[in-house]
Amino acid sequence: MQIMKLSEGLPLLMIIAIDSLLKDGKLEWRTRDELFRNEIATMQGKFKQIGLDEECLPMIALATLTRGLPKATAKTYQPLDKCHKKTLLDKIFQQDTSQIIPPIKPDLVGEYFMLETFSQMDTMQHSKFLNTAWVTSRSGVSITLLNLRKDFPDHPQLIAVDQQPKSAEAAVCWGMVRVNLLGEKELPAEEIETLLESVKTLAKIYPEDAGIHYTLSRGAVNAILQYGKREKWIEMQQAFQVLQEVARRFPHDTEIQFEVGKGASNAVLWYGEGQKLAEMLGASKFLAGVAQRFPNNAEIQLALATGLVNAVNGFVEAEKWTEMTQTFQILQDLAQRFPKHPEIQFTMTSAAVVIISWCGEKQMWTEVKKAFETSQDVAQRFPDYIEVQLSVAMVMFNSMSRYGQWQKWAEMKQAFQFLLNIAGRFRSHVGIQHVLAMGLVNAVNSYGLEQKWIEIQEVFQTLRELAERFPDEVLIQVELAKGASSAVNRYAEGQRWTEMWEAFKALQGFTQRYPDLMKFQLELAQNTVNVIVAYAKAQKFGEVTPPFEILLSVTQKFPENPDIQLALARGAANVVGCYGQEQEWMQLEKGFQILQGVARHFPDNPEIQLEMARGTLHVLSSYGKAQKWEQMGRVFQTLQDIAERLPDQAEIQLSLAMGAGNTIFFYGKDQKKWTEMDDAFHILQNVAYRSADQVEIQLQLAMGTVNIASKYGKMQDWVKMQEAFKILQDVTQRYQNDARFQLHLAKGAANSIKWYAERQKWIEAKQKFNLLYTIAERFPHEVEIQNVFESVKRATEFQNF
């Protein structure tokens, strides 16, 4: 355990630690530094046994710092003959040392050896050691210093070794070490500042040296990236100002100006990401100014193109559509000036991907068409440039998405065909084939909207064949699952049962192969629910059992996943309704018990509780139709309990209102149950009173009131009938312009006319007829209202109303 901790899992350190343990029989070290010191002591002991004098160790350390020391330089640095015995050095390094003394390997051991040896020298020896190193190999020293900063950042000798050299040439390399460190992925903010500041100091010492200022420009570029990622805007602006100052000092140096262009492009990117639009525009103008001074320099123009793409993305995030399209036009003009530069063309098509997506969303079809046609042209001019073909494939995919979204089928098919052509030429390129897979899924969705079954089948078959060609590419397999899911839903909507099950099997196969991709386990569960719903809509009630059994097998694997269990609740809520239609009472009870089990397990999940309420409503209706009064009463009580526990859930309260309305209707068929009918009406009234602002609940009250008023009429309970009609009038009065409410008022008036006419209460009948007439006059195009009016009119013609 201690070995793992000290070695940090690095194989080299583990080997060193284990070797040390085997040699000494116990762990003689407690820290990483002690481990290295132990290893170096062992190594120096071997050197001594071979015959190497201790005075020769600085020369070996120098060879390690320079990553190889020429023999002539070694003799100048250390003139003692005893340090240059070839047989001795060959034995130490296990290679020929006649021309060069190699560094100590492996690097980690060599670096620590060099640092420890350096610590034994005095100040004059330090100076000679470092000066010789920089003169011997600037690149070798730079690499070693970079490794030291990464491998031993806290070693006490690092600062002394990593001193700024005296010559400008070496200073450039020393500065590049800082630049490379600034390019590391993760750095503390204070270290970024320290590294950049050291390169700025170099530039002050050598104000006219272009090489050092080039180094500073690269450091500033990396600092902009580092600060931008952290949204350190003040620090990023300061780094950008450093870059601008370098640009002003060396206006004609193309290498520096190219770095300046890259940095400005990065500034545009991060300012856009942070929605700092004023700063983004400032960086864009500066970048344009740099590019304007070098109109024929393709690399600087590429930096401008990259900055323009970044600006397009920034304007998209800010929803600045005019600025976005204007910037894209500038980018297109730039691409036209460099028609043979593939990277600039690629940059332009990358922006077209974004343009088409957002302009298509806003139905800015002129801009979409222009970006689309320009991208087609680029693809045809660079048929073998993979990056261009991949970005144009994405253009086509986005075009399909947006054209399909707005049902512009001809344009969608054109984009689809172009995508097929690209994919056909690059059948082995995974990236392009993945885009094709996304396009095929898109086509399934789009053709589904049109119910073009032949096209859906062809596209889905192409998707399946593509997935078969790339069985181990997860992203392509994921698209197959998406396409299968979409196809299941489309086929279910169109009642294409055979095709639906074929697509369903493909989705099942994916989920079995990738059981840990929870998104698709959920997708499978939800698709199964959709199949059940489709069968229910088609009144194929006897077909719901197979998909429900599949749903059970999927969901039982994830009993604690609320989303998957919600799918089970929805499926169960639907199947109990289907079993009720078929009067399959045992199946209904089984499905209802499953639903109750899920609801009990997730008592605080409002969505699951809503499905419980809806399923309970289905069961109530089924029992009511079969006049199973005891069961219906028990289920109605369950519905009341759910609503009582969740009084603030409007949809659950609506389910209770609907359940009360159904109970009124069913009990009204049995004169022995009119007391229970009254109780249900009071419950309905209470729900409506508590939910005065819920239109659908008020509509249920209106419907229930019509039903109970009709029953009171049959009972010849005129007082209660009039009271109910008054309630109906009060409810509908609030919704004078809603035809649904006025239809129920019309039905209530028609029932009243019937009962009053049979009892020859002509004055009351006349009043209700006038009310009905007024409703019919106000809604001349509502067929149901007109039918009610015409029916009453025919029945009462002899009364001369």
Disulfide bonds with the S-S distance in Angstrom:
Cys56-Cys83 1.92
